[in-house]
Amino acid sequence: MTSKTETIGLPIEEKDLASLVGKRVLEDMLAAIIGYLPTRAALFDPQGRALVEISPCEYCQALKGRDGSPVCNGFYSSFVQDTARTQTSLERSCPGGCLMLSEPVLFGGHTLGVLLLRLSAPPTDPAALAPIAETFSFPSEVLLQKAGRVPDFPGPLVLAARDHLAQTARLIPELYRAVLAERKARELAAIQAIVATVSQAKDAKSLAKRAMETILELLHLEIGGLAFYDSQKGELVTAAIIGLPPELATHFARISLKTGSGIAAQVAKTHQPILVTDVSQPSFTVGNSQEVIKQLRISSLVIMPLLVAGEFVGGIEVAAQGERRFTQEDLDLISSVATPLGVGLRRLRLQEDLQTRNQELLALNSITASISRSLNLEAILHDSLDNVIELFQAQGGTLYLVDENGAGVVILGADGSFLGRQLTMGWNEGQRGEYLDRVIKDVPDPNEQKEIRLFA
C-alpha cells in the first residue's frame, strides 16, 4: 500500500546511511583509513551533515568565525554538497590551508554520502600563516603552535590513504545493498506470516487476534489493536486488543467516527496512516487515552488504515513504549502487511454476513412453515421464539405481541410458558415500554398500527 504518512509531533526519525549500515562499522572503516596518516576522516550525508567523524583537526577547530563556530564547518558543508552534486572526487584547501580530498559514495546513480580525508598538514611557514591569522583575528604565535603539532604526511602514505578512501567509497554501497536486501526479506517474511495467518483463520475475530500477535512480534512491541469499521453505525469496533489491562481495554471497545475529530476519524476519512512520533508533544491531543498513555509509558503511535479496493474496512494501531520512536522502516513493515490483512478480513466478514443472512432466512422460513401448519396462536409463538433464540444463540427470550390498539401486550415467557396475560399499562409506558419503543422504530404511531408484529 503506497501512502503519504502524516506525522504528528517530532519529524519522523530518518534512517540515514550511518543508521542503516551501522555507525560502529563506518567508524571502523574510517579508522582503517587514518591508520595510514595521523589525519582527519569523516562521512557526511549529501546535505553536508556529519554522520561519522574520526580525529577532528584541532588546528582547524581553533579557527572560529564571527558566530563562534569553526569556520571550516561551512567549508565542509559546501565541499560535500558540490561533491554530491557532481558525483566526482574533488580536492580543495580548507580556510586553514589544509588540502582536503572528497570521495562520493554512490548507489544506483544516487549519492548516499561523501567521504572526506585531510591529505596535508597545515602550513607551518609564518609567512603563510600570517594572512590566515589576520583573516580570523587569531594570534599568529598560537596558530603557529597548533599547526606545528600536526605531523607531516609522507607522500607514499598519502597515496595509500587515497586508494583506501576510494575502496571504502565502493564498499559502503555494498553494505547498504545488503541491509536493504535484509529489510526487504523482513517485509516479505512479514507478508508471508500474515498470508499464512489469513489462510488458516476460520473467522474474522480470530484472524484479527492472530494477525496482531504476528505484527507485534515482528516489530518487537507489546501493545496494539485491530478494529473493524461498522459503516452503518459509523464506528470502529475493536476485534483484537493486546497489551492493555481489561479495565483499560474497555475504553476502546467502540470508537465513534461521526464527530470527524480524533486520529481514528482522520485515518478513516483520509485513508492515510498517521504517525505520532512523540505523544508528549502539544500537537498531539490525547483525549480519553491519557490514562492509558501515562500508565503504560507509551511514547509513539502508528495508526494504519486497512483498505480494500480503496474502501476503508478497519485500522491497525500499535504503540511503542519508553524511549522508542517509530521509524520509516516500522511504517513500511506495517504497510506491507496491511493490504493482505485487509483483504483477508473483508473476505471472512463477508462470509460471516452471508452465513448470518442464511440463518435468518432459515429461521424465517421455519416460522412461516410453522404458521402455515397451525392456526394455534400458542404453538406459533412457541415455534417463533424457539427459532429466534436459536438464531441469536441466546439462553432464552421473551416474545411480545402488540395488539392493534397498542393498549396491552401478550407475553410468551423465556421458559416457553404461554403467559397469555394482558398488561394494564400501554406498550409504550414504563421501562419495558421504553425498550419496545426503541425496537419499533419503523412504526411512527402505535395507535395507527393495524397488523400484528412479533419482537424478541
N, C-alpha and C positions, 0 to 999 in steps of 0.2 A: 504494500500500500504506500503510494507516494503521497506525502502531505507536507504542509507547512506547519511547523510546530510553533505555537505561541508560548513565549516564555514569560513567566511572572516572577519578579524578584531579580536576582543577580543574573548576569549573562550566563548562558549555558557553558559549562566547562568544556573547552575545546581540546580535542586530543591532538596536540601538536606532535611534531616529529620526535621530540625527546620523550614525550609520554608514551607514544606508541612503541618505539624501539627500545626505550629504557634509558633513563638518564645515566645510570651507572655504566651501562655498556658503552655509551658515547664518551663518557669521561675516560674510560679505559682506552678507547681508541685514540682520543686526543693525547692522553698521557704517553702513548706509544710514539706519537709524532714528535713530541717535545723531548723524547728520550735522546734525540739526536742533538738538540740545541737547548740551551737554557733560555727559552723564549716563551712567547705567549701564543696560545691556540684557543680558538673559540668557534662555536657553531651558532649561527644566527638563523632566525626564520626569515622568509623573503621580505618582511616588512622592516627588518633591522633590529628586532628584539633578540637579545642574547638568550639562548636556550641552555648552553653548556659552556663553561669557561675554565681554562686551566692557566694558572700562573699569570694573573694580571700584571701589567707593566707598571711598576711603582713610579718609574720616571714619568710616563705619560699621565698617570693618575694625579701627579702633583701639579700638572698644568691645568688650572681652573679658569673657567670662563666667568663672565660677569654674574651669572646666576649661581656661581659656586660649584657647578658640576664640572667634571673633567671634560676639557674641550675636545678630546679625541672621541668622546661618545658620539657627538654629532657627525664626525668624520666617518666613524664605523657605520652609522646608520645609512648615510648616503652611498658609501662604498658598497655595502651589502646590497642595497636596492639597485644600484647600477649593475652589479654582477648578476642579480636575479633577473633583471630585465634583458640583459644581453646574453645570458646563459653562457658566458665565456670567462675564463680565468683572467684576472686583472692584477696589475701591480701599481701601487701608489704609495707616496710618502705621507705619513700622518703629520699633523701640525707640529709634533715634537721632533720630526726629522727621521723617524724610523721607516724603513721600507716594509710595506705590508703586501702580502700575497693573498688573493681570494680564489676560491675554487667552488663552483656551483655544484650542488647535489641535485641531480636531475632524475625524474621518474616519469615515464610516459609523456615526455615533452613538457612537463611542468617542473618548476623549481621548488623542491621540497625545503631547501635551506642553503646556506652559504657557509663554507669553512673559511676562517681567517687564520693566517700564520704570519708572525713577525719574522722577517728574513734578515734583519740587520740590527746592530746595536745603535743607539742614538749617537749623534756626533759628539765628540769629546774635545774638539778644537774650540777654544774660547771664542775665536772669531766667528765660527759657525753658530755657536750657541747664543751670541750676543743679540742678534735680531729676534730670536725666539723668546729670550728673557724679556726683551723690551716689549714685544707684542703682548705678552701675557702678564706684564708687570710682575715678573718673578725675579728674585735676586740671582744674578749670574753665578755667584760662587756656590749657592745652594744647588742650582740647576746643574752646574758642572760636577758637583759632588755626586748627585744622583745618577747622572749619565755615566760617571766613572765606575759605578758599581755594576753596570751591565757588561758582562764579558763579551769579547769579540766572537764573531761567528766564523769558524773556518769554512772556506769555500766548499770542500768535499762534503762536509756535514750539511751545508745548506742545500746542496744538490740532492742528498739522500732524504732530507726533510721534504723537499719539493715532491719527490717521487712518492713518498709515503702519504703526503696530503692528497695527491691525485688518486692513489689507490683507495684511500679511505672514502673519498667522494664517490667512488664506484661501488664500494662495499655497502655503504649505508642504504642505497636503494634496494639492494638485495635483501637486507634485513627487513626493510619496510615492506617489500613484497611478501616476505614470509609471514609477517604479522598480519597483513591484510588477508592472506590466504587462511590463516588461523581464525580470524574473525568471521570470514565467510563460512568456514567449516562449522563454526559455532552456531551461526544463524541457521545453516542447513540442518544441523543436528536438532536445533530447537523446533524447526518446522516439522521434521520427521517425528519428533516426540509428540507434537500436537496432533499431527495427522494420525499417528497410531492411537492416541487417546480418543480422537473423534471416531475412528473406525470401530473401537471396542465399546464405546458408550452405548447404552440402551435407552437413555432418556436425557433430556437437556440438563436437568439439575445435576445428575451425576457427572455429566461431561464438564459442566461449569466448575465443579469442585476439583475434579482431577486435573483440568486444564490450569487452574490457579495454582495447584500444588506444583505442577511442572514449571510454570513461569517463575514462581518464587524460587524454586530450586535452581533454575538456570541463572537467575540474577543474584543468587545468594541473599535473598530477602526473607523476611518473616511475616510481613503484613501486606495483604492485598484482598481485592474483592472483584467479583464479576456480577453485573446486573443485566437483566433483560429489559427491553423497552416495551411498555404497555401503551400502545398508541391510542387506545380508546380512553384510558384514564389520564394520559399524559404524565406517566410516572415511570421511574426506573425501579424495578423490583429486584432486590438482591437475591441472586440464585446461589452464590457461594461467597463466604467471607472468612478469611483465615487470619489468625493472629490477634483478634480482638476478643476480650472477655465478653461473655454473653450480655452482661448489663450494658456494655458499650455498643455491642453489635446491633442491639435493638433500635438504636437511633438511626440506623441506615437501612432498615428493612424496606422502606419505601421512600423515594425521593421525588417530590413533585417538581415537574419541569414547567408547569403552567405559568409561573411568575416570570420566567425568562431570565431570572437573575441567578447568580451562582455559577460555579465552574461546570458542574454537570450539565446545566441547561445550555451553557455556551458551547460545550462539546457537541451536544445533541443538535444544536442549531447550525453550527459551522462545519460539522463533520471533521474537524481538525483536532489533533491531540494538543494537550496543554501540559507544559512542564512548569512546575513550581520549584524553582531551584533552591529557594530558602523560605520556609514558611514564616520566619520571623520578620520578613520584610514588610513594611507598611502597605505595599501594593497588593499583598495577599490578604484577603478578608477571610478569617477562619470560620466565622459564624458559629453554628452549634457544634463544630468539630473541635473547638478549642480545648475541651476537656480531654478528648482523645489524643490530640497532638501533644499536650503537656504531659499527660500520664505516660505515654509510650515513647516520648522523646523523638517524635517524628521531625525530620529535618527537611525532607524533599519529597515531592509527589509527582507522579505521572498519571494523567488520565487519557486513555487511548480509546477512541470510538471503535465499535465493531460495525462494519459496513458490509452490506451485501448488495451488489449492483447499484451502489450509490445510496442505498437506503439505510438509515440508522436503525440498528436492531439491538444495540446494547453498548456496554462500555466496560473497560478494564481500568482499575485503579490500583497502583502499587505505591508503597511508602518506604522511604529509606529512613534509617534511624541514626542518631548520634551525629558524627561528623561527615557522613557520606552524602554526596550530592550526585544526582543523576547526570550522566553524560550522553553525548550523541550516540555512543555505542549502545548504551542501555535502551535508548529510544528505538534505534534500528532493530534491535532484537525483539522488542515488544511489538513493533510494527510488522515484523516478518511473520509473527505467529498470529496476528490479529485477523488476517484475511482467511486462512483456512479454518480458524476457530469460529469466526462469524458465520461462514458457510455451513459448518457442521451444526452449530447451534440452531440456525434457521431451519435446516432440514429436519432435525429432531423435533423442534417445536411444531412444525407443520404436520409431522406425523402424529404428534400428540393431539393437536387440534382436530385432525381428521378422525382419530380414534375416539375422541370425546364426542364429536358430532355423530359418529356411527352409534355410539352407546345411547345418545339422546334419541336418535331415530328408532333404535330398537325398543327403548323404553316407551316412546310414544306409540309405536306400533303395538306393543303389548297392552298398553292402556286402551287403545282403540279396539283391539281384539276382545279385551275383557268387557268393554261396554257393549259391543255387538253381541256377545254371548249371553249377557244377562241384563235384565232390566231392574234388578235388585240394587237399590242405591247403596246399601251397606257393603255388598260384595264388590261393587265398582270402586268404592272408596278404599276398601282394603287392598285390592289389587293395585290401584293407583299409588297408594302410599308405599307399598312394598317395592314397586318399580322405581319410585323416586329415591327411596333410601338406598337401594342397590346402585342406582346410577351415580350418586354422590358418595357412596361408600360410607354412609353415616351410621351411627349407632342406633338412631331412632329418629322419629319425627312426629309432627302434628299437622294435620290437614284441616284447613279452614274452608268452609263453604259459605260464601256471601250470598244472602238472599237478594232478590231483585229490588227490595226496598232499602237495603243496607241497614236494616234495623237490628239484625242479630246475626250470630254465627253458629253454625252447627259444627261440632268438633269430632274428629276421629283421633283417638289418643295415640301416643307414641308406642304403647304396648299392644296396639292393634284393636283395642276395645272401642266399640262404637258408642260414644257417649250420648249422642243424639239430644243434647240439651241446647236450649235457646238462651243466649246471653241477654241479660237485662239491659246492658248498655249497647249503644251502637258500635259498629265495627271500627269507626274512626274515633273512638273515645278510649281513654286510658292508655297504659303502656303498650298493651298488645295492639291496640288500635293504631298507636304511633308507628309501630313496626310495620303493620299491614299497609299503612298509608305510604310508607317508603317503598314497599314492594309493588303496590298497584299504581305504578307511575303513568300507565297508559290510560287510566280512567280519570278524566278531569273532574267528574261529579258522580259519586257513588249512587245517588238517587236516580240518575239517568241510566244506570247500568241495567240492561234488560236480559243479559244472558248469565248463566251460572259459570263461575271461574274457580279453578282449583289452585291452591297455593300450598307449597310445602316449606 
